[in-house]
Amino acid sequence: MASQPNSRPVQPPNADGKFSISEDWLAFAVGLVLLALCLTGIIPEGLIP
């Protein structure tokens, strides 16, 4: 298939936006941190409903 003269060449992504994290992974990480804080006793038992 021949390339069309009006088509733009594909450029690799630049440094902007190479690292992105979805809100699901962010919520998972926050949940793990909260669980670790509870298990280590940093967050007292009475504070959690």
N, C-alpha and C positions, 0 to 999 in steps of 0.2 A: 504494500500500500504506500503510495507516494505521499509525502507530507505536503500540506497546503502552504502556500507562501504567506498567507495572512495569519496563520496560527502562531501563537507565542511559544517560545521554548519553555519547557518545564524547569522551574528554578527550585533548588533545594530550600527547605525551611531555614529561616534565619534564627538568630539566638532568641528572639522574642517568642515566648509561648512554647518553648521546648519542654518545659516542666509544667505539667498541669495535674491537678488531683481532683477527682470528682467528689461531690459532696457525700456520696456514700462511703468512700474510703476515709474521708475526714471524720464522719460520724463514727465509723468503726474505730479509728484511732483514739478519738475522744472517749469512747466507751471503754476501751482497754485501759486508758489512763485512769479513768474513774474507778474501774474495777481494781486496778492495782493499788490505788490510794485507799480504797475501802479495805482491801485484804491486808494491807500493811498497818492499818490502824490510824493513818493520818487523818482520815475523815471519820469522826466518831460514829458509833452505831446509832445513836439517837437522832442524828442529823438526817438520816435516810428514812423516808416514810415507809 
